[in-house]
Amino acid sequence: MPLSAIVYSKPSCAPCLWVKRTLEQHGVPFTELDVTEDAAAEQTVRDLYASHRPGQMPATPVTLLSTQEGVLTVFGADIRGHLRAAVASAAA
């Protein structure tokens, strides 16, 4: 299964832009959902924070990275390490 991603973002979000560019550089197709325009996307981000990072203020970007092992939730712009691990795992 090839890598793919959903990026929850908002306009003028520099870390969101970083994640999208990084995914593009690695050839990973992604869908971008703007939490300022999509109420369901905003609720998904809130739910992810509530379940994985209780007590923290929800922020963008949040990336759902689909790999061979399943879906990995990545909070913030630190996507490169996760991509490297997913590519290495897929090559093994």
Kinemage of the C-alpha trace (Angstrom):
@kinemage 1
@onewidth
@group {chain A} dominant
@subgroup {mainchain}
@vectorlist {calphas} color= white
{ca met a 1} P 0.000 0.000 0.000
{ca pro a 2} L 1.537 3.323 -0.998
{ca leu a 3} L 1.775 6.163 1.467
{ca ser a 4} L -0.939 8.801 1.503
{ca ala a 5} L -2.006 11.514 3.910
{ca ile a 6} L -4.732 13.842 5.067
{ca val a 7} L -3.464 17.217 6.273
{ca tyr a 8} L -5.714 19.262 8.529
{ca ser a 9} L -4.609 22.856 8.066
{ca lys a 10} L -5.641 26.484 8.034
{ca pro a 11} L -4.695 29.478 5.872
{ca ser a 12} L -1.461 31.319 6.652
{ca cys a 13} L -0.149 28.404 8.706
{ca ala a 14} L 3.598 28.139 8.080
{ca pro a 15} L 3.926 24.678 9.682
{ca cys a 16} L 1.014 23.485 7.488
{ca leu a 17} L 2.839 24.700 4.394
{ca trp a 18} L 5.992 22.906 5.556
{ca val a 19} L 4.125 19.606 5.936
{ca lys a 20} L 2.465 19.918 2.519
{ca arg a 21} L 5.778 20.748 0.807
{ca thr a 22} L 7.519 17.870 2.556
{ca leu a 23} L 4.824 15.433 1.441
{ca glu a 24} L 5.101 16.762 -2.121
{ca gln a 25} L 8.910 16.410 -2.070
{ca his a 26} L 8.532 12.771 -1.020
{ca gly a 27} L 5.852 12.089 -3.627
{ca val a 28} L 3.183 11.343 -1.042
{ca pro a 29} L -0.320 12.183 -2.267
{ca phe a 30} L -2.406 14.057 0.263
{ca thr a 31} L -5.772 15.652 0.793
{ca glu a 32} L -5.845 19.007 2.536
{ca leu a 33} L -8.786 19.879 4.775
{ca asp a 34} L -9.105 23.495 5.947
{ca val a 35} L -10.397 23.532 9.523
{ca thr a 36} L -11.575 27.136 9.121
{ca glu a 37} L -13.976 26.160 6.334
{ca asp a 38} L -14.853 22.555 7.167
{ca ala a 39} L -16.642 22.058 10.495
{ca ala a 40} L -16.212 18.278 10.327
{ca ala a 41} L -12.455 18.690 9.827
{ca glu a 42} L -12.273 21.055 12.797
{ca gln a 43} L -14.154 18.549 14.950
{ca thr a 44} L -11.842 15.753 13.840
{ca val a 45} L -8.817 17.787 14.974
{ca arg a 46} L -10.516 18.499 18.303
{ca asp a 47} L -11.320 14.800 18.737
{ca leu a 48} L -7.752 13.756 17.876
{ca tyr a 49} L -6.369 16.144 20.461
{ca ala a 50} L -8.893 14.982 23.056
{ca ser a 51} L -7.953 11.329 22.528
{ca his a 52} L -4.176 11.646 21.992
{ca arg a 53} L -3.229 14.889 23.765
{ca pro a 54} L -5.833 15.641 26.415
{ca gly a 55} L -5.586 19.095 27.911
{ca gln a 56} L -3.649 20.574 24.999
{ca met a 57} L -5.112 23.290 22.791
{ca pro a 58} L -5.857 21.926 19.302
{ca ala a 59} L -3.582 23.354 16.619
{ca thr a 60} L -2.707 22.751 13.003
{ca pro a 61} L -1.228 20.987 11.220
{ca val a 62} L -2.428 17.520 12.098
{ca thr a 63} L -1.535 14.865 9.559
{ca leu a 64} L -3.029 11.409 9.241
{ca leu a 65} L -0.314 9.416 7.490
{ca ser a 66} L -1.571 6.143 6.007
{ca thr a 67} L 1.170 3.512 5.948
{ca gln a 68} L 1.345 -0.257 5.507
{ca glu a 69} L 1.054 -0.621 9.274
{ca gly a 70} L -1.998 1.618 9.590
{ca val a 71} L -2.743 5.275 10.152
{ca leu a 72} L -0.275 7.397 12.105
{ca thr a 73} L -1.380 10.706 13.626
{ca val a 74} L 1.314 13.379 13.401
{ca phe a 75} L 0.827 16.580 15.379
{ca gly a 76} L 2.748 19.630 14.179
{ca ala a 77} L 5.326 19.989 11.438
{ca asp a 78} L 7.638 17.092 12.389
{ca ile a 79} L 6.694 14.895 9.434
{ca arg a 80} L 10.116 14.023 7.965
{ca gly a 81} L 11.096 11.446 10.568
{ca his a 82} L 7.746 9.730 10.272
{ca leu a 83} L 8.053 9.633 6.477
{ca arg a 84} L 11.551 8.159 6.666
{ca ala a 85} L 10.334 5.411 9.011
{ca ala a 86} L 7.312 4.652 6.817
{ca val a 87} L 9.423 4.484 3.638
{ca ala a 88} L 12.006 2.253 5.351
{ca ser a 89} L 9.247 -0.031 6.603
{ca ala a 90} L 7.666 -0.251 3.156
{ca ala a 91} L 11.045 -1.142 1.612
{ca ala a 92} L 11.691 -3.942 4.111
